[in-house]
Amino acid sequence: MSTPNQYPMAWKYGGDQVKRSRQRAGVTREQLAKASNYDIESVRSMEAGRRRPTLQLLEAADELCDASGMLVAAAAFMVPEKFPSYSQDFMDYEPEAAVLSSYESQLIPGLLQTEPTVRSLLNVNWPPLDDDTLEARLLARLARQEILGNQTKSFNFLIDEFALLRRIGTAAEHKEQLERLLEAGKPRHIDIQVVPATALHPGVNGAFVLLETPQHERLAYEEGQDMGLLYSDPVKVNGLWQRHAMIQRQALSPEESARFISKVAEEL
């Protein structure tokens, strides 16, 4: 299961329709850029589907190309995606999972991130996100965290020491993030464990998430720069569950982890 496409098909289709309409009407890209108050490269990116065609662009193109509202009508299909398209399969399964276990080597897991952490990470996305997409993804990531309140689910987060030491945002924001971990780990159905930087384990090759559904179906998810893979193959999935168990054996206990996180926060 995978959806490696980087840009939404709606963006590509909408941008292509703008380009075709412009060419049929004999309108240059420069003219469209001037009418829509964008630079030429921004128009080129929207026509290619690398950026979301905005209502501002669609309105200008519709008028210049005498499209009788056909281009403006596409705006309803250009709503920013809440998640990258390649992660959609995983996002569909995550709220239904009865058990969620993960290992994160570089960052605080998304389910545990504070708003300043999420915003800082989205702000460094490349290619840059437009404001509407950034806000949609920020709200969506925070909304995902509601599942942590379901006490019938079980969560285990293995977080590498390096991820705790990586300061994202200001010192005050990073301290807030660490304090969030301490609060999140208090309920009995949530375990947060620190993996010491000195530990050598099979997780050094990258992060992953494990899911078990109420029907006892096991899945595994890995994510890279511009791709995400959701596995259902038993051989692959069982291998990752075994890998998680091996990492967990080298992790601090939840109680030791809380003391470790508290110490890092106090030193900020």
C-alpha positions as MATLAB code, in Angstrom:
seq = 'MSTPNQYPMAWKYGGDQVKRSRQRAGVTREQLAKASNYDIESVRSMEAGRRRPTLQLLEAADELCDASGMLVAAAAFMVPEKFPSYSQDFMDYEPEAAVLSSYESQLIPGLLQTEPTVRSLLNVNWPPLDDDTLEARLLARLARQEILGNQTKSFNFLIDEFALLRRIGTAAEHKEQLERLLEAGKPRHIDIQVVPATALHPGVNGAFVLLETPQHERLAYEEGQDMGLLYSDPVKVNGLWQRHAMIQRQALSPEESARFISKVAEEL';
ca = [
       0.000    0.000    0.000;
       1.573    3.303   -1.011;
       0.721    6.660   -2.485;
       4.035    8.145   -3.604;
       2.506   10.987   -5.667;
       3.909   14.217   -4.228;
       1.278   16.677   -5.460;
      -2.531   16.294   -5.401;
      -4.076   15.336   -8.731;
      -6.625   18.147   -8.295;
      -3.773   20.669   -8.369;
      -2.325   19.124  -11.518;
      -5.675   18.928  -13.280;
      -6.706   22.444  -12.292;
      -3.354   23.903  -13.290;
      -3.442   22.096  -16.609;
      -6.918   23.485  -17.349;
      -5.663   27.005  -16.664;
      -2.740   26.458  -19.019;
      -4.903   24.969  -21.798;
      -7.490   27.745  -21.491;
      -4.772   30.386  -21.557;
      -3.162   28.917  -24.660;
      -6.518   28.574  -26.495;
      -7.306   32.208  -25.730;
      -3.866   33.398  -26.845;
      -3.055   34.757  -23.374;
       0.608   34.694  -22.394;
       1.863   33.547  -19.020;
       3.200   37.059  -18.501;
      -0.260   38.533  -19.028;
      -1.805   36.087  -16.593;
       0.911   36.820  -14.043;
       0.225   40.549  -14.266;
      -3.565   40.132  -14.060;
      -3.380   37.785  -11.078;
      -0.658   39.778   -9.303;
       1.729   36.798   -9.194;
       5.237   36.493  -10.546;
       5.741   34.346  -13.640;
       7.393   31.491  -11.752;
       4.441   31.237   -9.361;
       2.042   31.015  -12.312;
       4.263   28.378  -13.935;
       4.259   26.326  -10.714;
       0.478   26.515  -10.393;
      -0.063   25.552  -14.016;
       2.247   22.570  -13.499;
       0.418   21.514  -10.326;
       3.452   22.038   -8.114;
       1.494   24.677   -6.212;
      -2.205   24.863   -5.496;
      -3.948   27.060   -8.091;
      -5.430   29.832   -5.952;
      -8.826   31.463   -6.323;
      -6.972   34.651   -7.202;
      -5.297   32.953  -10.165;
      -8.445   31.114  -11.244;
     -10.491   34.310  -11.255;
      -7.897   36.180  -13.300;
      -7.549   33.305  -15.772;
     -11.307   32.894  -16.072;
     -11.740   36.557  -16.988;
      -8.754   36.764  -19.352;
      -9.679   33.542  -21.126;
     -13.435   34.216  -21.182;
     -14.001   30.822  -19.558;
     -17.527   31.652  -18.343;
     -16.855   30.509  -14.780;
     -15.435   27.099  -15.697;
     -12.032   27.849  -14.192;
     -13.397   29.532  -11.073;
     -15.555   26.460  -10.458;
     -12.351   24.450   -9.954;
     -11.669   26.357   -6.714;
     -14.013   24.017   -4.813;
     -11.685   21.125   -5.646;
      -8.520   22.955   -4.590;
      -9.094   22.724   -0.849;
      -5.696   22.176    0.803;
      -4.984   18.558    1.671;
      -4.808   17.923    5.399;
      -1.995   15.416    4.923;
       0.551   14.689    2.195;
      -1.092   12.402   -0.342;
       1.443    9.622    0.261;
       0.391    9.322    3.929;
      -3.356    9.101    3.334;
      -3.576    5.306    3.660;
      -1.901    5.487    7.059;
      -4.107    8.371    8.202;
      -7.188    6.313    7.350;
      -6.025    3.453    9.579;
      -4.530    5.413   12.493;
      -7.780    6.480   14.238;
      -9.146    2.929   14.005;
      -6.094    1.231   15.517;
      -6.459   -0.521   18.865;
      -2.691   -0.619   19.373;
      -0.165    1.904   18.088;
       3.551    1.482   18.699;
       6.300    3.551   17.131;
       9.977    4.377   17.096;
      11.160    7.889   16.236;
      14.829    8.708   15.789;
      14.855   12.383   14.791;
      11.655   14.107   15.901;
       8.961   14.035   18.545;
       6.127   11.863   17.146;
       3.335   13.851   15.503;
       0.758   12.611   18.022;
       2.782   14.250   20.798;
       3.823   17.509   19.155;
       2.750   20.900   20.510;
       1.366   23.559   18.192;
       4.667   25.555   18.115;
       6.562   22.370   17.208;
       4.135   21.522   14.408;
       4.261   25.055   13.027;
       8.072   25.164   13.106;
       8.333   21.854   11.258;
       5.792   22.872    8.620;
       7.571   26.191    8.135;
      10.762   24.411    7.038;
       8.958   22.191    4.544;
      10.485   22.205    1.058;
       9.037   23.100   -1.361;
       7.441   25.723    0.897;
       3.760   25.263    1.730;
       1.303   28.029    0.949;
      -0.365   29.573    4.009;
      -3.688   27.775    3.513;
      -2.044   24.362    3.229;
       0.196   25.035    6.217;
      -2.755   25.956    8.420;
      -4.815   22.993    7.205;
      -1.998   20.562    7.995;
      -1.309   22.155   11.373;
      -4.935   21.810   12.438;
      -5.136   18.274   11.067;
      -2.038   17.128   12.954;
      -3.334   18.586   16.203;
      -6.752   17.014   15.603;
      -5.113   13.590   15.227;
      -4.039   13.805   18.851;
      -7.611   13.373   20.062;
      -7.194    9.603   19.781;
      -4.778    9.709   22.735;
      -7.746   10.357   25.000;
      -9.311    6.985   24.149;
      -8.374    4.777   27.092;
      -9.407    1.610   25.248;
      -6.452    2.057   22.914;
      -2.825    1.292   23.741;
       0.088    3.537   22.777;
       3.817    2.988   23.049;
       6.240    5.659   21.849;
       9.958    4.904   21.663;
      11.778    8.213   21.212;
      15.502    8.469   20.624;
      17.446   10.752   22.938;
      18.586   12.726   19.880;
      14.967   13.714   19.173;
      14.627   15.119   22.691;
      17.804   17.163   22.365;
      16.911   18.609   18.958;
      15.582   22.074   19.758;
      12.669   22.996   17.526;
      11.635   26.610   17.950;
      12.743   28.709   20.901;
      14.085   27.340   24.179;
      10.731   28.120   25.805;
       8.850   26.297   23.038;
      11.139   23.286   23.316;
      10.634   23.188   27.081;
       6.874   23.315   26.495;
       7.250   20.361   24.135;
       9.151   18.313   26.713;
       6.575   19.134   29.378;
       3.902   17.977   26.950;
       5.637   14.588   26.785;
       5.591   14.337   30.570;
       1.849   15.043   30.684;
       1.056   12.743   27.767;
       2.841    9.827   29.423;
       0.826    9.920   32.661;
      -2.276    7.934   31.585;
      -1.929    4.188   32.049;
      -2.641    3.420   28.381;
       0.262    5.555   27.079;
       3.924    4.621   27.504;
       6.691    7.008   26.451;
      10.183    5.534   26.562;
      13.505    7.181   25.817;
      16.066    5.243   23.812;
      19.556    6.310   25.018;
      21.890    7.738   22.396;
      24.485    5.163   23.420;
      22.213    2.263   22.437;
      22.987    0.432   19.211;
      19.844   -1.139   17.796;
      18.053   -1.912   14.494;
      16.150    1.372   14.669;
      19.196    3.389   13.581;
      18.040    2.906    9.990;
      14.916    4.996   10.482;
      11.564    5.592   12.142;
       8.422    3.495   11.762;
       4.912    3.071   13.162;
       3.094   -0.178   13.947;
      -0.681   -0.535   14.017;
      -2.981   -3.309   15.156;
      -6.659   -3.037   14.297;
      -9.530   -4.257   16.507;
      -9.743   -7.228   14.116;
      -6.076   -8.000   14.975;
      -4.791   -7.058   11.547;
      -1.217   -5.822   11.842;
       0.202   -3.046    9.669;
       3.427   -1.061    9.533;
       4.207    2.372    8.153;
       7.497    3.952    7.114;
       7.941    7.477    5.809;
      10.770    9.171    3.919;
      11.377   12.577    2.398;
       8.574   12.467   -0.169;
       7.110    9.010    0.212;
       5.221    6.824    2.623;
       4.711    3.068    2.622;
       1.986    1.218    4.518;
       2.768   -2.499    4.715;
       0.310   -5.337    5.202;
       2.629   -8.156    4.078;
       3.021  -10.414    7.160;
       6.740  -11.002    6.620;
       7.553   -7.293    6.429;
       5.184   -6.348    9.234;
       6.365   -9.065   11.618;
       9.950   -8.041   10.974;
       9.188   -4.482   12.062;
       7.294   -5.650   15.158;
      10.358   -7.717   16.112;
      12.560   -4.703   15.462;
      10.407   -2.604   17.783;
      10.732   -5.228   20.517;
      14.519   -5.219   20.163;
      14.656   -1.415   20.450;
      12.303   -1.443   23.428;
      14.619   -3.789   25.316;
      17.281   -1.076   25.230;
      14.948    1.781   26.134;
      14.552    3.315   29.573;
      11.421    2.370   31.498;
       8.537    4.853   31.356;
       9.441    6.044   34.871;
      13.129    6.432   34.046;
      12.189    8.148   30.804;
      10.046   10.722   32.619;
      12.965   11.556   34.907;
      15.269   11.855   31.906;
      12.884   14.179   30.055;
      12.434   16.295   33.199;
      16.180   16.697   33.498;
      16.515   17.812   29.854;
      13.694   20.332   30.363;
      15.270   21.722   33.544;
      18.548   22.348   31.729;
      16.967   24.597   29.104;
];
